[in-house]
Amino acid sequence: MKKIVFLLFSLTGVIFAAEGMDAYTTIASYSIISSGIVLGLAALGGALGMGNAASATLTGIARNPSVANKLSTTMYVSLAMIEAQVIYALVITFILLYANPLITDAIQTAAN
């Protein structure tokens, strides 16, 4: 984990190393970094949640095999809900990268 954090901070130093960055470059750089962090954390949380859901379902089926169909159905619904949260994070990432309202404000400010 320390290596990943060190790599993240070393790469942000390279991104912000340019002197005299304008508002557009600064906002774009922060958007790229934040979108990577958001998507990484969402994928990590989704993977942990799916693993816990599958583990609990398999434990329940092992204890009482007669309710396997009900538990499997419930697990599939919960996995779809967990995956939906990751997809929402992906949508937020796309908004940060391609439809960022702060970038249009920076362009309008720079034009004036």
The first five atom37 places (N, CA, C, CB, O) and aatype in JSON, in Angstrom:
{
  "aatype": [12, 11, 11, 9, 19, 13, 10, 10, 13, 15, 10, 16, 7, 19, 9, 13, 0, 0, 6, 7, 12, 3, 0, 18, 16, 16, 9, 0, 15, 18, 15, 9, 9, 15, 15, 7, 9, 19, 10, 7, 10, 0, 0, 10, 7, 7, 0, 10, 7, 12, 7, 2, 0, 0, 15, 0, 16, 10, 16, 7, 9, 0, 1, 2, 14, 15, 19, 0, 2, 11, 10, 15, 16, 16, 12, 18, 19, 15, 10, 0, 12, 9, 6, 0, 5, 19, 9, 18, 0, 10, 19, 9, 16, 13, 9, 10, 10, 18, 0, 2, 14, 10, 9, 16, 3, 0, 9, 5, 16, 0, 0, 2],
  "atom_mask": [
    [1, 1, 1, 1, 1],
    [1, 1, 1, 1, 1],
    [1, 1, 1, 1, 1],
    [1, 1, 1, 1, 1],
    [1, 1, 1, 1, 1],
    [1, 1, 1, 1, 1],
    [1, 1, 1, 1, 1],
    [1, 1, 1, 1, 1],
    [1, 1, 1, 1, 1],
    [1, 1, 1, 1, 1],
    [1, 1, 1, 1, 1],
    [1, 1, 1, 1, 1],
    [1, 1, 1, 0, 1],
    [1, 1, 1, 1, 1],
    [1, 1, 1, 1, 1],
    [1, 1, 1, 1, 1],
    [1, 1, 1, 1, 1],
    [1, 1, 1, 1, 1],
    [1, 1, 1, 1, 1],
    [1, 1, 1, 0, 1],
    [1, 1, 1, 1, 1],
    [1, 1, 1, 1, 1],
    [1, 1, 1, 1, 1],
    [1, 1, 1, 1, 1],
    [1, 1, 1, 1, 1],
    [1, 1, 1, 1, 1],
    [1, 1, 1, 1, 1],
    [1, 1, 1, 1, 1],
    [1, 1, 1, 1, 1],
    [1, 1, 1, 1, 1],
    [1, 1, 1, 1, 1],
    [1, 1, 1, 1, 1],
    [1, 1, 1, 1, 1],
    [1, 1, 1, 1, 1],
    [1, 1, 1, 1, 1],
    [1, 1, 1, 0, 1],
    [1, 1, 1, 1, 1],
    [1, 1, 1, 1, 1],
    [1, 1, 1, 1, 1],
    [1, 1, 1, 0, 1],
    [1, 1, 1, 1, 1],
    [1, 1, 1, 1, 1],
    [1, 1, 1, 1, 1],
    [1, 1, 1, 1, 1],
    [1, 1, 1, 0, 1],
    [1, 1, 1, 0, 1],
    [1, 1, 1, 1, 1],
    [1, 1, 1, 1, 1],
    [1, 1, 1, 0, 1],
    [1, 1, 1, 1, 1],
    [1, 1, 1, 0, 1],
    [1, 1, 1, 1, 1],
    [1, 1, 1, 1, 1],
    [1, 1, 1, 1, 1],
    [1, 1, 1, 1, 1],
    [1, 1, 1, 1, 1],
    [1, 1, 1, 1, 1],
    [1, 1, 1, 1, 1],
    [1, 1, 1, 1, 1],
    [1, 1, 1, 0, 1],
    [1, 1, 1, 1, 1],
    [1, 1, 1, 1, 1],
    [1, 1, 1, 1, 1],
    [1, 1, 1, 1, 1],
    [1, 1, 1, 1, 1],
    [1, 1, 1, 1, 1],
    [1, 1, 1, 1, 1],
    [1, 1, 1, 1, 1],
    [1, 1, 1, 1, 1],
    [1, 1, 1, 1, 1],
    [1, 1, 1, 1, 1],
    [1, 1, 1, 1, 1],
    [1, 1, 1, 1, 1],
    [1, 1, 1, 1, 1],
    [1, 1, 1, 1, 1],
    [1, 1, 1, 1, 1],
    [1, 1, 1, 1, 1],
    [1, 1, 1, 1, 1],
    [1, 1, 1, 1, 1],
    [1, 1, 1, 1, 1],
    [1, 1, 1, 1, 1],
    [1, 1, 1, 1, 1],
    [1, 1, 1, 1, 1],
    [1, 1, 1, 1, 1],
    [1, 1, 1, 1, 1],
    [1, 1, 1, 1, 1],
    [1, 1, 1, 1, 1],
    [1, 1, 1, 1, 1],
    [1, 1, 1, 1, 1],
    [1, 1, 1, 1, 1],
    [1, 1, 1, 1, 1],
    [1, 1, 1, 1, 1],
    [1, 1, 1, 1, 1],
    [1, 1, 1, 1, 1],
    [1, 1, 1, 1, 1],
    [1, 1, 1, 1, 1],
    [1, 1, 1, 1, 1],
    [1, 1, 1, 1, 1],
    [1, 1, 1, 1, 1],
    [1, 1, 1, 1, 1],
    [1, 1, 1, 1, 1],
    [1, 1, 1, 1, 1],
    [1, 1, 1, 1, 1],
    [1, 1, 1, 1, 1],
    [1, 1, 1, 1, 1],
    [1, 1, 1, 1, 1],
    [1, 1, 1, 1, 1],
    [1, 1, 1, 1, 1],
    [1, 1, 1, 1, 1],
    [1, 1, 1, 1, 1],
    [1, 1, 1, 1, 1],
    [1, 1, 1, 1, 1]
  ],
  "atom_positions": [
    [[0.82, -1.19, 0.0], [0.0, 0.0, 0.0], [0.87, 1.26, 0.0], [-0.94, -0.01, 1.2], [0.55, 2.25, -0.66]],
    [[1.96, 1.21, 0.74], [2.84, 2.38, 0.79], [3.45, 2.66, -0.58], [3.95, 2.16, 1.82], [3.65, 3.82, -0.95]],
    [[3.74, 1.6, -1.32], [4.31, 1.78, -2.65], [3.31, 2.45, -3.59], [4.75, 0.43, -3.22], [3.69, 3.29, -4.41]],
    [[2.05, 2.08, -3.48], [1.02, 2.66, -4.34], [0.84, 4.15, -4.03], [-0.31, 1.91, -4.18], [0.76, 4.97, -4.94]],
    [[0.78, 4.48, -2.74], [0.63, 5.88, -2.35], [1.86, 6.69, -2.78], [0.43, 6.01, -0.82], [1.72, 7.81, -3.26]],
    [[3.03, 6.12, -2.62], [4.25, 6.8, -3.06], [4.23, 7.02, -4.57], [5.49, 5.98, -2.66], [4.6, 8.1, -5.04]],
    [[3.81, 6.02, -5.32], [3.72, 6.15, -6.78], [2.71, 7.22, -7.16], [3.34, 4.81, -7.42], [2.96, 8.02, -8.07]],
    [[1.58, 7.26, -6.47], [0.56, 8.26, -6.76], [1.11, 9.67, -6.55], [-0.67, 8.04, -5.88], [0.95, 10.54, -7.4]],
    [[1.76, 9.89, -5.4], [2.28, 11.22, -5.13], [3.45, 11.58, -6.05], [2.72, 11.31, -3.68], [3.63, 12.75, -6.39]],
    [[4.24, 10.59, -6.45], [5.34, 10.92, -7.36], [4.79, 11.29, -8.74], [6.32, 9.72, -7.48], [5.35, 12.17, -9.41]],
    [[3.72, 10.64, -9.18], [3.14, 10.99, -10.47], [2.44, 12.34, -10.43], [2.16, 9.92, -10.91], [2.45, 13.07, -11.42]],
    [[1.83, 12.68, -9.3], [1.21, 14.0, -9.22], [2.27, 15.1, -9.25], [0.36, 14.12, -7.95], [2.0, 16.2, -9.73]],
    [[3.45, 14.82, -8.74], [4.53, 15.79, -8.83], [4.93, 16.05, -10.26], [0.0, 0.0, 0.0], [5.24, 17.18, -10.63]],
    [[4.94, 15.02, -11.07], [5.28, 15.17, -12.48], [4.19, 15.95, -13.21], [5.49, 13.79, -13.14], [4.48, 16.78, -14.08]],
    [[2.94, 15.68, -12.86], [1.84, 16.37, -13.53], [1.87, 17.87, -13.24], [0.49, 15.78, -13.08], [1.63, 18.68, -14.13]],
    [[2.17, 18.23, -12.0], [2.14, 19.63, -11.61], [3.51, 20.3, -11.67], [1.58, 19.76, -10.22], [3.69, 21.37, -11.08]],
    [[4.46, 19.71, -12.36], [5.82, 20.26, -12.39], [5.95, 21.48, -13.3], [6.78, 19.2, -12.84], [6.91, 22.24, -13.17]],
    [[5.02, 21.66, -14.19], [5.13, 22.78, -15.13], [4.92, 24.11, -14.41], [4.1, 22.64, -16.27], [4.06, 24.24, -13.54]],
    [[5.72, 25.06, -14.78], [5.58, 26.4, -14.2], [4.54, 27.18, -14.99], [6.94, 27.15, -14.19], [4.41, 27.02, -16.2]],
    [[3.83, 28.03, -14.29], [2.87, 28.9, -14.95], [1.68, 28.16, -15.53], [0.0, 0.0, 0.0], [1.22, 28.49, -16.63]],
    [[1.18, 27.17, -14.82], [0.02, 26.46, -15.33], [-1.21, 27.37, -15.26], [-0.22, 25.15, -14.53], [-1.41, 28.09, -14.29]],
    [[-2.02, 27.32, -16.29], [-3.23, 28.11, -16.28], [-4.35, 27.33, -15.58], [-3.65, 28.5, -17.72], [-4.15, 26.19, -15.15]],
    [[-5.5, 27.94, -15.47], [-6.62, 27.33, -14.74], [-7.09, 26.05, -15.43], [-7.79, 28.32, -14.61], [-7.45, 25.08, -14.77]],
    [[-7.09, 26.06, -16.76], [-7.54, 24.87, -17.49], [-6.67, 23.67, -17.19], [-7.55, 25.15, -19.0], [-7.18, 22.58, -16.92]],
    [[-5.38, 23.84, -17.22], [-4.45, 22.74, -16.96], [-4.58, 22.23, -15.53], [-3.01, 23.17, -17.24], [-4.53, 21.03, -15.29]],
    [[-4.73, 23.15, -14.59], [-4.86, 22.75, -13.2], [-6.13, 21.95, -12.97], [-4.84, 23.98, -12.3], [-6.1, 20.89, -12.33]],
    [[-7.24, 22.44, -13.48], [-8.51, 21.73, -13.3], [-8.49, 20.39, -14.02], [-9.68, 22.59, -13.82], [-8.98, 19.4, -13.48]],
    [[-7.93, 20.34, -15.21], [-7.84, 19.07, -15.93], [-6.97, 18.07, -15.18], [-7.29, 19.3, -17.34], [-7.31, 16.88, -15.12]],
    [[-5.87, 18.52, -14.61], [-4.99, 17.62, -13.86], [-5.68, 17.08, -12.62], [-3.7, 18.35, -13.47], [-5.62, 15.88, -12.34]],
    [[-6.33, 17.97, -11.88], [-7.06, 17.51, -10.69], [-8.21, 16.58, -11.06], [-7.6, 18.72, -9.9], [-8.51, 15.64, -10.32]],
    [[-8.86, 16.83, -12.18], [-9.96, 15.96, -12.61], [-9.46, 14.57, -12.95], [-10.67, 16.57, -13.81], [-10.12, 13.58, -12.62]],
    [[-8.32, 14.48, -13.6], [-7.76, 13.18, -13.96], [-7.37, 12.41, -12.71], [-6.55, 13.35, -14.89], [-7.66, 11.21, -12.6]],
    [[-6.72, 13.07, -11.77], [-6.31, 12.39, -10.54], [-7.51, 11.95, -9.73], [-5.41, 13.31, -9.71], [-7.56, 10.82, -9.24]],
    [[-8.49, 12.85, -9.57], [-9.66, 12.5, -8.76], [-10.5, 11.41, -9.41], [-10.51, 13.73, -8.51], [-11.06, 10.57, -8.7]],
    [[-10.59, 11.4, -10.73], [-11.36, 10.35, -11.38], [-10.69, 8.99, -11.22], [-11.54, 10.66, -12.86], [-11.38, 7.98, -11.04]],
    [[-9.39, 8.95, -11.26], [-8.69, 7.69, -11.02], [-8.88, 7.18, -9.61], [0.0, 0.0, 0.0], [-9.07, 5.98, -9.39]],
    [[-8.84, 8.09, -8.65], [-9.04, 7.69, -7.25], [-10.47, 7.22, -7.03], [-8.72, 8.87, -6.3], [-10.7, 6.2, -6.37]],
    [[-11.45, 7.95, -7.58], [-12.86, 7.57, -7.41], [-13.13, 6.21, -8.0], [-13.78, 8.61, -8.06], [-13.76, 5.37, -7.36]],
    [[-12.66, 5.97, -9.21], [-12.92, 4.69, -9.86], [-12.19, 3.55, -9.16], [-12.51, 4.75, -11.32], [-12.73, 2.45, -9.05]],
    [[-10.97, 3.79, -8.7], [-10.24, 2.75, -7.98], [-10.9, 2.37, -6.67], [0.0, 0.0, 0.0], [-11.0, 1.19, -6.35]],
    [[-11.35, 3.36, -5.91], [-12.03, 3.07, -4.65], [-13.37, 2.38, -4.87], [-12.23, 4.35, -3.85], [-13.75, 1.5, -4.1]],
    [[-14.08, 2.78, -5.91], [-15.36, 2.13, -6.21], [-15.16, 0.68, -6.61], [-16.1, 2.89, -7.32], [-15.92, -0.2, -6.19]],
    [[-14.15, 0.42, -7.42], [-13.88, -0.97, -7.82], [-13.45, -1.81, -6.63], [-12.8, -1.01, -8.91], [-13.85, -2.97, -6.51]],
    [[-12.64, -1.23, -5.76], [-12.22, -1.95, -4.56], [-13.4, -2.26, -3.66], [-11.17, -1.14, -3.8], [-13.55, -3.38, -3.18]],
    [[-14.26, -1.26, -3.41], [-15.43, -1.48, -2.56], [-16.39, -2.48, -3.17], [0.0, 0.0, 0.0], [-16.95, -3.33, -2.47]],
    [[-16.6, -2.39, -4.48], [-17.48, -3.34, -5.15], [-16.96, -4.77, -5.08], [0.0, 0.0, 0.0], [-17.73, -5.71, -4.87]],
    [[-15.67, -4.93, -5.27], [-15.08, -6.27, -5.2], [-15.19, -6.86, -3.8], [-13.6, -6.23, -5.63], [-15.5, -8.04, -3.64]],
    [[-14.93, -6.04, -2.79], [-15.07, -6.52, -1.42], [-16.51, -6.88, -1.09], [-14.56, -5.47, -0.43], [-16.78, -7.9, -0.46]],
    [[-17.45, -6.02, -1.53], [-18.86, -6.3, -1.27], [-19.35, -7.56, -1.98], [0.0, 0.0, 0.0], [-20.09, -8.35, -1.4]],
    [[-18.93, -7.74, -3.22], [-19.34, -8.94, -3.95], [-18.74, -10.2, -3.33], [-18.92, -8.84, -5.42], [-19.39, -11.24, -3.25]],
    [[-17.5, -10.1, -2.9], [-16.87, -11.25, -2.25], [-17.57, -11.63, -0.96], [0.0, 0.0, 0.0], [-17.78, -12.81, -0.69]],
    [[-17.92, -10.63, -0.16], [-18.64, -10.91, 1.08], [-20.02, -11.48, 0.82], [-18.76, -9.64, 1.92], [-20.45, -12.39, 1.53]],
    [[-20.72, -10.97, -0.19], [-22.05, -11.48, -0.52], [-21.99, -12.93, -0.99], [-22.7, -10.61, -1.6], [-22.8, -13.76, -0.58]],
    [[-21.03, -13.23, -1.84], [-20.89, -14.61, -2.33], [-20.49, -15.54, -1.2], [-19.86, -14.68, -3.46], [-20.98, -16.67, -1.11]],
    [[-19.6, -15.09, -0.33], [-19.18, -15.91, 0.8], [-20.34, -16.21, 1.74], [-18.05, -15.22, 1.57], [-20.51, -17.35, 2.16]],
    [[-21.13, -15.2, 2.05], [-22.28, -15.41, 2.94], [-23.32, -16.33, 2.31], [-22.92, -14.07, 3.3], [-23.92, -17.16, 2.99]],
    [[-23.52, -16.19, 1.0], [-24.48, -17.05, 0.32], [-24.02, -18.5, 0.31], [-24.7, -16.57, -1.11], [-24.81, -19.4, 0.57]],
    [[-22.76, -18.72, 0.02], [-22.25, -20.09, 0.01], [-22.27, -20.72, 1.4], [-20.83, -20.12, -0.55], [-22.51, -21.92, 1.54]],
    [[-22.02, -19.91, 2.42], [-22.09, -20.42, 3.79], [-23.52, -20.8, 4.13], [-21.57, -19.36, 4.78], [-23.76, -21.84, 4.75]],
    [[-24.48, -19.96, 3.73], [-25.89, -20.27, 3.98], [-26.35, -21.51, 3.24], [0.0, 0.0, 0.0], [-27.11, -22.31, 3.79]],
    [[-25.89, -21.69, 2.01], [-26.26, -22.88, 1.24], [-25.63, -24.12, 1.85], [-25.83, -22.73, -0.24], [-26.26, -25.18, 1.88]],
    [[-24.41, -24.0, 2.34], [-23.75, -25.15, 2.97], [-24.46, -25.56, 4.25], [-22.28, -24.83, 3.26], [-24.52, -26.75, 4.58]],
    [[-24.99, -24.6, 4.98], [-25.7, -24.92, 6.23], [-27.09, -25.49, 5.97], [-25.82, -23.67, 7.09], [-27.52, -26.4, 6.68]],
    [[-27.79, -24.97, 4.96], [-29.15, -25.41, 4.68], [-29.34, -25.49, 3.17], [-30.18, -24.46, 5.32], [-29.79, -24.52, 2.55]],
    [[-29.02, -26.63, 2.56], [-29.1, -26.75, 1.09], [-30.5, -26.62, 0.52], [-28.54, -28.08, 0.67], [-30.64, -26.38, -0.68]],
    [[-31.53, -26.76, 1.32], [-32.89, -26.69, 0.78], [-33.3, -25.25, 0.39], [-33.88, -27.23, 1.82], [-34.25, -25.08, -0.37]],
    [[-32.61, -24.26, 0.87], [-32.94, -22.87, 0.52], [-31.95, -22.29, -0.49], [-32.96, -22.0, 1.78], [-31.78, -21.07, -0.58]],
    [[-31.31, -23.14, -1.25], [-30.28, -22.69, -2.2], [-30.86, -21.77, -3.26], [-29.63, -23.9, -2.86], [-30.23, -20.77, -3.63]],
    [[-32.06, -22.08, -3.77], [-32.65, -21.24, -4.82], [-32.97, -19.84, -4.31], [-33.92, -21.89, -5.37], [-32.7, -18.86, -5.01]],
    [[-33.53, -19.73, -3.12], [-33.87, -18.42, -2.56], [-32.61, -17.61, -2.28], [-34.71, -18.58, -1.28], [-32.56, -16.41, -2.55]],
    [[-31.62, -18.26, -1.72], [-30.38, -17.54, -1.42], [-29.66, -17.1, -2.7], [-29.45, -18.42, -0.58], [-29.11, -16.0, -2.75]],
    [[-29.66, -17.95, -3.7], [-29.0, -17.59, -4.96], [-29.69, -16.4, -5.62], [-28.99, -18.79, -5.93], [-29.03, -15.5, -6.14]],
    [[-31.02, -16.4, -5.61], [-31.76, -15.29, -6.19], [-31.45, -13.99, -5.46], [-33.27, -15.57, -6.15], [-31.22, -12.95, -6.08]],
    [[-31.46, -14.05, -4.14], [-31.15, -12.87, -3.34], [-29.72, -12.4, -3.59], [-31.36, -13.15, -1.86], [-29.46, -11.2, -3.64]],
    [[-28.8, -13.34, -3.74], [-27.41, -12.97, -4.0], [-27.28, -12.27, -5.35], [-26.51, -14.22, -3.96], [-26.55, -11.28, -5.46]],
    [[-27.97, -12.77, -6.37], [-27.86, -12.14, -7.68], [-28.42, -10.72, -7.67], [-28.58, -12.97, -8.72], [-27.87, -9.83, -8.32]],
    [[-29.5, -10.49, -6.94], [-30.06, -9.15, -6.84], [-29.08, -8.23, -6.11], [-31.44, -9.18, -6.11], [-28.87, -7.09, -6.52]],
    [[-28.5, -8.72, -5.03], [-27.56, -7.88, -4.28], [-26.29, -7.62, -5.09], [-27.2, -8.55, -2.94], [-25.73, -6.53, -5.0]],
    [[-25.84, -8.58, -5.86], [-24.67, -8.35, -6.72], [-24.97, -7.3, -7.78], [-24.22, -9.66, -7.38], [-24.1, -6.5, -8.12]],
    [[-26.18, -7.31, -8.31], [-26.56, -6.29, -9.3], [-26.58, -4.9, -8.67], [-27.94, -6.61, -9.92], [-26.17, -3.92, -9.3]],
    [[-27.05, -4.8, -7.43], [-27.06, -3.51, -6.75], [-25.65, -3.02, -6.44], [-27.87, -3.59, -5.46], [-25.35, -1.83, -6.55]],
    [[-24.79, -3.94, -6.05], [-23.39, -3.56, -5.79], [-22.72, -3.1, -7.07], [-22.62, -4.75, -5.18], [-22.0, -2.1, -7.07]],
    [[-22.96, -3.8, -8.16], [-22.36, -3.43, -9.44], [-22.91, -2.09, -9.93], [-22.61, -4.52, -10.48], [-22.2, -1.34, -10.61]],
    [[-24.16, -1.8, -9.61], [-24.73, -0.51, -10.01], [-23.98, 0.64, -9.35], [-26.22, -0.44, -9.63], [-23.79, 1.68, -9.97]],
    [[-23.54, 0.46, -8.12], [-22.78, 1.52, -7.44], [-21.45, 1.76, -8.15], [-22.53, 1.14, -5.97], [-21.0, 2.91, -8.26]],
    [[-20.82, 0.71, -8.63], [-19.56, 0.86, -9.36], [-19.81, 1.56, -10.7], [-18.89, -0.51, -9.59], [-19.0, 2.38, -11.14]],
    [[-20.92, 1.25, -11.33], [-21.25, 1.9, -12.6], [-21.55, 3.38, -12.37], [-22.46, 1.22, -13.27], [-21.2, 4.21, -13.21]],
    [[-22.18, 3.72, -11.25], [-22.4, 5.14, -10.92], [-21.06, 5.86, -10.77], [-23.23, 5.28, -9.63], [-20.91, 7.0, -11.22]],
    [[-20.1, 5.21, -10.15], [-18.78, 5.82, -10.01], [-18.12, 6.0, -11.38], [-17.88, 4.95, -9.1], [-17.43, 6.99, -11.61]],
    [[-18.34, 5.05, -12.29], [-17.82, 5.18, -13.65], [-18.45, 6.36, -14.37], [-18.06, 3.89, -14.44], [-17.77, 7.08, -15.1]],
    [[-19.74, 6.57, -14.17], [-20.42, 7.72, -14.78], [-19.86, 9.02, -14.22], [-21.95, 7.65, -14.53], [-19.64, 9.97, -14.98]],
    [[-19.63, 9.08, -12.91], [-19.04, 10.27, -12.3], [-17.64, 10.51, -12.87], [-18.99, 10.13, -10.76], [-17.25, 11.66, -13.1]],
    [[-16.9, 9.43, -13.09], [-15.57, 9.57, -13.68], [-15.65, 10.14, -15.09], [-14.86, 8.22, -13.7], [-14.85, 11.01, -15.44]],
    [[-16.59, 9.66, -15.89], [-16.75, 10.21, -17.23], [-17.15, 11.68, -17.2], [-17.79, 9.4, -18.01], [-16.71, 12.47, -18.03]],
    [[-17.99, 12.05, -16.24], [-18.37, 13.46, -16.11], [-17.15, 14.3, -15.76], [-19.48, 13.65, -15.03], [-16.95, 15.37, -16.32]],
    [[-16.32, 13.81, -14.83], [-15.12, 14.55, -14.45], [-14.15, 14.7, -15.61], [-14.43, 13.87, -13.28], [-13.46, 15.71, -15.73]],
    [[-14.09, 13.69, -16.47], [-13.11, 13.73, -17.56], [-13.62, 14.47, -18.79], [-12.73, 12.34, -17.94], [-12.86, 15.21, -19.42]],
    [[-14.89, 14.29, -19.16], [-15.34, 14.78, -20.45], [-16.38, 15.9, -20.38], [-15.9, 13.66, -21.22], [-16.5, 16.66, -21.34]],
    [[-17.13, 16.02, -19.3], [-18.17, 17.05, -19.23], [-18.02, 17.87, -17.96], [-19.57, 16.41, -19.27], [-19.0, 18.2, -17.3]],
    [[-16.8, 18.2, -17.62], [-16.52, 18.92, -16.38], [-16.95, 20.38, -16.52], [-15.01, 18.82, -16.02], [-16.42, 21.11, -17.36]],
    [[-17.92, 20.81, -15.71], [-18.36, 22.21, -15.84], [-17.29, 23.22, -15.39], [-19.63, 22.42, -15.02], [-17.32, 24.37, -15.81]],
    [[-16.37, 22.8, -14.55], [-15.32, 23.71, -14.1], [-14.37, 24.06, -15.24], [-14.55, 23.1, -12.94], [-13.82, 25.16, -15.27]],
    [[-14.18, 23.15, -16.16], [-13.28, 23.42, -17.28], [-13.9, 24.48, -18.21], [-12.99, 22.12, -18.07], [-13.19, 25.36, -18.7]],
    [[-15.21, 24.39, -18.44], [-15.84, 25.41, -19.29], [-15.79, 26.77, -18.62], [-17.28, 25.02, -19.6], [-15.63, 27.78, -19.3]],
    [[-15.94, 26.81, -17.29], [-15.8, 28.09, -16.58], [-14.38, 28.63, -16.71], [-16.16, 27.93, -15.09], [-14.19, 29.84, -16.88]],
    [[-13.39, 27.76, -16.63], [-11.99, 28.2, -16.75], [-11.72, 28.73, -18.15], [-11.04, 27.05, -16.43], [-10.98, 29.71, -18.31]],
    [[-12.29, 28.1, -19.15], [-12.1, 28.57, -20.54], [-12.76, 29.94, -20.73], [-12.67, 27.55, -21.56], [-12.18, 30.82, -21.36]],
    [[-13.96, 30.11, -20.18], [-14.64, 31.4, -20.31], [-13.89, 32.5, -19.55], [-16.08, 31.3, -19.79], [-13.82, 33.64, -20.02]],
    [[-13.33, 32.17, -18.38], [-12.57, 33.14, -17.62], [-11.3, 33.52, -18.36], [-12.24, 32.61, -16.23], [-10.91, 34.69, -18.38]],
    [[-10.64, 32.55, -18.97], [-9.41, 32.82, -19.7], [-9.68, 33.65, -20.96], [-8.72, 31.5, -20.07], [-8.83, 34.43, -21.4]],
    [[-10.88, 33.48, -21.54], [-11.19, 34.23, -22.75], [-11.46, 35.7, -22.45], [-12.4, 33.62, -23.44], [-11.28, 36.56, -23.32]],
    [[-11.89, 35.98, -21.23], [-12.2, 37.39, -20.88], [-11.01, 38.13, -20.44], [-13.22, 37.46, -19.82], [-11.12, 39.32, -20.11]]
  ]
}
